[in-house]
Every structure is written in structure tokens, then in C-alpha cells.
Amino acid sequence: MMYQAIGSSDIQFFQSIVGSPFVLTDADLLNRYGRDETEDLLYCPDAVVLPSEAGQISRILAYCSERRIPVTPRGAGTGLSGGALPVFGGLVLSTERMNRILFIDERNFQVTTEPGVITEVLQETVKQKGLFYPPDPASRGSCFIGGNIAENSGGPRAVKYGVVKDYVLNLEVVLPSGNIIWTGASVLKNATGYNLTQLMVGSEGTLGIVTRIVLRLLPHPRHDMLMLVPFHSAAQACEAVNAIFLEGIIPSAAEFMERDAARLSLQLTPSSIALDEQAEAFLLLETDGNDPELLFRDMEKIHAVVQRYAVGETLLAETADQKAALWKLRRSIGEAVRRHSVYKEEDTVVPRAELPVLLDGVKAIGRRYGFRSVCYGHAGDGNLHVNILKEQLSDAQWNELLPRAIKEIFELCVRLGGTISGEHGIGWVQKPYLSIAFNPIQMDLMKKIKHVFDPAGILNPGKIFD
Amino acid sequence: MMYQAIGSSDIQFFQSIVGSPFVLTDADLLNRYGRDETEDLLYCPDAVVLPSEAGQISRILAYCSERRIPVTPRGAGTGLSGGALPVFGGLVLSTERMNRILFIDERNFQVTTEPGVITEVLQETVKQKGLFYPPDPASRGSCFIGGNIAENSGGPRAVKYGVVKDYVLNLEVVLPSGNIIWTGASVLKNATGYNLTQLMVGSEGTLGIVTRIVLRLLPHPRHDMLMLVPFHSAAQACEAVNAIFLEGIIPSAAEFMERDAARLSLQLTPSSIALDEQAEAFLLLETDGNDPELLFRDMEKIHAVVQRYAVGETLLAETADQKAALWKLRRSIGEAVRRHSVYKEEDTVVPRAELPVLLDGVKAIGRRYGFRSVCYGHAGDGNLHVNILKEQLSDAQWNELLPRAIKEIFELCVRLGGTISGEHGIGWVQKPYLSIAFNPIQMDLMKKIKHVFDPAGILNPGKIFD
């Protein structure tokens, strides 16, 4: 696919649509929009455009389709698979100005929002009305809801409440042609035509640009309890998660942290938490609901289950501050790993009960290739973030061995019934591995669907597949 | 699109694939496979084929694609939108012999099944392992799980537990080309490529034939409570449903029945239930969970909410028999209406709080066109089944007025933020109204997606759209 570079007449056109202040061409700014949170990658766009509404995006996409100018949609740039990187240059289209929560429908437990709203802001705003939007990626304090939809994000609460796709009722989308559609209807049940809504969720900005989002909400649970359990064996920590489910309890979070994950995080953001010295891994376990007694009983049952394994002293958070400290410990791991070493993060996912096998396999692969890994993630979903550390490896070793090791890890995931990304997406950096998850027939279907939506191939080119 | 009729050489080919006993050409049998439960429609196929596994279906579809022989997939034939009717003749492909539950994964709360398993059989089988598959269409005693996936079925429990799409993890699908694919992976979180699984769910057998299904399951709730509440006003019954949700309670069923719906049903299947003479409508309200005290408290809260409205004496089911009788009352309505009069059922859906407006609107349209309607359905989801009765109307009136009235009802749904089918699908009989829900741009996307999967247009032709 040949693309056109952006020229001065194109810039003038974009300025005429969104206003001059909202077309960025300054080198410093282009640099900033040339990165996301994926490793150390940089791909500078030719220009950045900051539209304020769907009509502007419509005219921009129609124009770029006609001229084959690549358009890379961007939310907050917190992605971990390079989905927002303009790898072919061209235009970055940021939704940052489209940051209004448009309507909280308290009667129907729905919210209609623009894509550039920070996920935590959305959650806190609906919470004030007693409503609950559960999906909460670790970056929820900075990521946009639009990006969450592009990647079908999850987070700790997914284990009980599901992922983003389970909350999206309806989307307003600007197609590459410039046409604006709604993908469905704002209802809980829908058997009317193909599910364009679910096709759009997780499509990583390759099929259209989402401009309005209707989410279903739940009544906010009134109480929660949180417990940190240190395990003397990482494999046993994974096994314990499954044992909890087999007791018929669905915790609202079942997070796994290897010793090093927790330690690095605590170094980055010290707190009053004292980590058990003998622990090889930790589980962070939460229950929530409206009845404190019931939560307490569930926590007691969970406590009884974990006692079957070799564990240290469990820490039940007594105060809101303790809860916040424990969640901070968990949520800061990604950042702590990033600061510790050059690294590569893989977002592996398998059926929950296979997690101990996956963890063992990852460690064995690491021993064979000579790297250390720090693993953590959403054990209740079988979703393990594997952070491979460069540390003492030479650049040559790193560049030569890493792709082979990753391939082996992903092949193991697929053998265990899993796949190669649970919540981070394929984007740019996982693309070389997609053929591990999909055969040519599946790939062909997806490419043809892409062509239906984007015949000129201008929208987020180079992502997911070529 | 021109199609080929089936000739004797085609029959021989089908016999060579599935064996002679499993190719049906007897006129009586063709008649049986020419109907489903949609009104009184009959479209006879040229032949019926009963494959036993995906490989056979693969060869049949490849053959029919090459020769442009229409293939209409069929489950149990319980559909209400004519999805299984071979409207262009050709081949009916029934999955009735593919009726094995292949694997209950008790460690991962998953079940892998063939499509021809009766939904209730699947539910009861996994229940014996303490597991729960919630979606329960009224026809669950006879419908197939494969058909439920084709239509994205719901049922009473959808209000708390979601619909079929919320339980489908992965599907083995035979494409019209004959290629066999899995649509995803058997995991709870997946951000790997486009969501082909969700594209397949609800596609009414127009994109591929599902041959294996992986469903996620839940721990089975240990207790439930059921209550019948008579209301002096149907609109107030709808309003009360919303008021229950606004108290933060999510019942596991919130079913609405107009007086006539309940009465017709009780006539068909008499029981010990005494219906309040003054009631204009009834709500059937269920709570479920593991803690009987909590359920009881929720039921008390629900009882307090409904007391704000003009209600008769509530009936709390004391025994399993009473529960069964109440559920039978609800589940037999469809059959009771069918026996009462020629009728036409519309599967309207709106945001929950708009249900009173929809009900009022339906009655006003009925008065204007001179027909009576019997309404019932899943009030918690805003999903109202509107049964328009022919009764004393002449055939000319019926044929001329009905499409206009239906159009008005559907336009009202869309104005209220809803759409034209909640769980029955578009199939054959709702196709004329699809343009009320979708504009030409949306339709064009769906048609092009159809073409990606089925370039020869042989699979369930004439359904959803032309």
C-alpha cells in the first residue's frame, strides 16, 4: 500500500476543519504524539489534528481516504502494543478534546460519553449517582475510555464483572469513508442484524473512529473487602485461585504478583506494607457486594481455601488507606518494571486453571534463553503479564533471542487453549506473532473485513496485520 | 441471485457424504422441515441432510457453494422469525444428530458442546456438576443451543445474567467455502484480532454453520425465590420494574404479563394458581444467590417497592411445585396465544425505563388500527413481546393493516432508543422492517460482511436482508 505524505495544502485543509490551533506540526509535539507507553518506540507523524466532534472527523477521514493519507487514531497514548503509533507517518488524530460525559441515564443505568474521557473520571462521575462502570485497567487514572474500547481492555474486576466488551451497548463511529453510523441500539438485548458493536470493540482503531459511546452500568456495590496473601510457591498461588472458584466464590479481584513484581513496585512507591520475606508470590483478593456480612463470610471461606497451601500471614485491609496502598502496590508494577530495566511485556492469557502450567513454562523458557522475567496479572482470568527483563543481556542477545523466546511463550499459550493477548491488543509490536493465534483462513477473513470498512487502507495502517 | 435446484446427482453426492439414511427426500418429511414455529409459514426444501460432524458439513458447503445450491441451516426449528425456513428451496442442513455434550471443564467452568443439544439438557447436565448456564429461552425444553447462538437468544434470566453472546467464548464454524475455523480462544479475556465469535453470534446462520461451541459457565446459585405480583395498571407494572432496579436490586427475573396473557396461559395449562380478578397485569419476580437470608431481604425490599403501586395480593411461591406452576404460567403464554387466534408476534425492545411508553404506544396503535394485542415479556430488559391478534379482523384488513401497524410499532421502538428484535432475530418475517433500524450505510456494511463470508450467497439466503 502506497501512502501520501502530508503537504502544506493538506495542513491548510485540516486547519479549515478544526481551526489552526488544533493542527500541530511543531517537532516537539510531533515527537510526543509519536510515542505511546509501548517500550521505547518512536514514529513521528507529519501532523496531529485535534478535532472536537464527529462531523470534523468525518470530513478529515473522507479527505484522507481520497488522498491515501494514513490516519492513526489516538486516545491518551497509554497503550502497550503500539496501537497509537503512526508507523507510516501521516496524521495522528487525537480524541483528547472530545472529553465530555454527555448523559448519565440514571433511569436506565446507562452513560453516553465522548471517547476522550479518562476512565477513572467516568467511573467516579457515575459513582456519584450510585452507578458502577467496572472495567478498570491499571492505567485508569490516565487512559481514555475510547482507547479502552479500541483494545477491549480488562483490569482486575474483569474476573467478576467482565471486560469492556460486556459494557458497550452502542457506538457512534466515523467510518474511513466519512460516513457516521451507530453500530446498534442502546438496549440490553439485541437480535437485529450483525453485531457491528462487538466487531468494533477491540478492533484497535482499524475499522473506524469511535466518537460516542453508550455503556451499560450497574448499581455500585456498597462494600468491598481486600486481602493480601503471601505464598511460598508461585505455582501454588495460581492453584489457589482456581480452588477459590471451585468453592463457588467469585471474587471481584484475584490478582497475582510474583515476589519481584511486588518488591519492585514497593521500591517505586513505598508504603507501610511489609512484604513477607519468604513469599515467592502474592495474591490480592477482593470481594464486593451490598451485604458486609456476606462479604465477610466469603472472605473467611477464601481464607480457609488458601490455608491449604503454604502461605505466610494474610493481610486483611482494615482501612481505606490500607486498601489504597494494596491497590497501589498492584497498579504500580508496570511502571516499576519499566524503570528497572529494558523489558518486553507479553499479555498472555489461558484458561484460568492452566495458569500454573503457563507460569512454569515461561520460567523454563527463560532459563533456556537466559533471561529473567517478572510475572503478574489477573489470575482469575488466566491473564498473566510476562515482563521479560533485559538486565545483563547484550543487545545482540536481546535482539536475536527475544523473538524466539516470545514465540515459544505464545505457542505454549495457544497449546493450553489460550491466545496471545488478553487485554493489550496486537497493535504494532505483537503483529509478528499473530500467525501463532490465527491460521491463514482466519487472517483472510479479518483482512477482508478490514477492507469492507477501510477500502483505501488509511485507518491505523500496519496494525494487527499487514 | 440465481440458485440451482437439487438434482439426483446432488442427492447421490449428499448420500455419499452422510450416508443414505441421512438424506431425506420424502414429501412428508420435507414438509416437516419446511416449517418452524413462525406463524403458519411453509417453504419446502428439495432435500434435507443430517450430517454428524463438521467434516461432512465442510464437504457439503463447498459443493453447494460451487453449484449455487441454497443451504438453510436448522436447529430444532423453534425459531420465531422464520430463520430456518428454506425460502429458496434447496437443502436444509439439520444439526439434530450433532447432539453430544463433548466436555464439561469443571476446572475452568466451561462446556464444549455440539450445536444440536437441547438447551435444557445442557443446563441440567452442567447443573449436576454445580455449574450454571443462564440463558433460558421459553422454548428451552425443545430448542437447540446452536439455534440459540444463531439468534443470540435471551430469556428471563438475561436481566441479571446477560444473553447468549455473554457466554460464548469460542466457536468452531464451517464457512460456506468449506473451510473450518475456530473464531477465537477459550479464554475470558481476548484482545487478539477482530471478534469473529461475536460476529457469528446472532448472525442467524448466514455466515457459517456452528459445529462446536465453547461456553463459559458460572457456579450454580444455590437458592432462588419467586413472587407473582398483580397490578391494577399495566403501565404501573412496568414502572415498578424500574423502581426495583433503582433500589439497587438486580432480580434474576422480572417478567411482565398482561392480564390476557396470563389468562390465556392458565386456560391452556390449568394449575392451582388463582389469578387476581382485578389485575390488569402481573410481574413475576425472582431473586437468586447462595445466601437465603439475603434473598429474603431482597424480596422484602422488592415487596416494599411494589407496594407503592396499586397492587393485589402478592403470591410468594412456597414450594418447588408452586415455582414450577408460576414458571409454566409464564412459559406457556406463547403457545396459548398461538392456539387462541391467528396472530403476529413482534419482539420489541427499548431501554427498560421506556417500557411504559412503549406499552401505551402499542395499545394506541392497536386502537387506531382496530386490533387487540397481548403483551408480555422480559420487562427487566425492556424486551416486550407484542402479540397482535387477528380475532374478528377480515383477511383483507389483516393483510393490509398489519404491516402498517407493525411499522408504526417498530418506529416507536427506535424513537425510544430501542430496536426491532431483542431475541427472536430478523430472519425472514422481520426483514421488511429492517430499514427502520438501519440506514443504507449500516445495511451496506452488513451485506459486505455477508459477502466476505459467503461470496456465492448460498448460506441461508433471503434472511436478515436481501
Interface residues (C-beta under 8 A of the other chain):
Chain A: D105 E106 R107 N108 F109 Q110 G130 E151 N152 S153 G154 A158 V159 G162 V163 K165 D166 L175 N179 I181 W182 T183 G184 A185 S186 V187 L188 K189 N190 A191 T192 G193 Y194 N195 L196 Q198 L199 V201 G202 S203 L207 L218 P219 R222 N242 F245 L246 G248 I249 I250 N290 D291 L294 R297 D347 V349 V350 P351 R352 A353 E354 H378 D381 G382 N383 V414 G417 G418 T419 I420 S421 G422 E423 H424 G425 I426 L434 A437 F438 N439 I441 Q442 L445 M446 K448 I449 K450 V452 F453 I464 F465
Chain B: D105 E106 R107 N108 F109 Q110 G130 E151 N152 S153 G154 A158 V159 G162 V163 K165 D166 L175 N179 I181 W182 T183 G184 A185 S186 V187 L188 K189 N190 A191 T192 G193 Y194 N195 L196 Q198 L199 V201 G202 S203 L207 L218 P219 R222 N242 F245 L246 G248 I249 I250 N290 D291 L294 R297 D347 V349 V350 P351 R352 A353 E354 H378 D381 G382 N383 V414 G417 G418 T419 I420 S421 G422 E423 H424 G425 I426 L434 A437 F438 N439 I441 Q442 L445 M446 K448 I449 K450 V452 F453 I464 F465
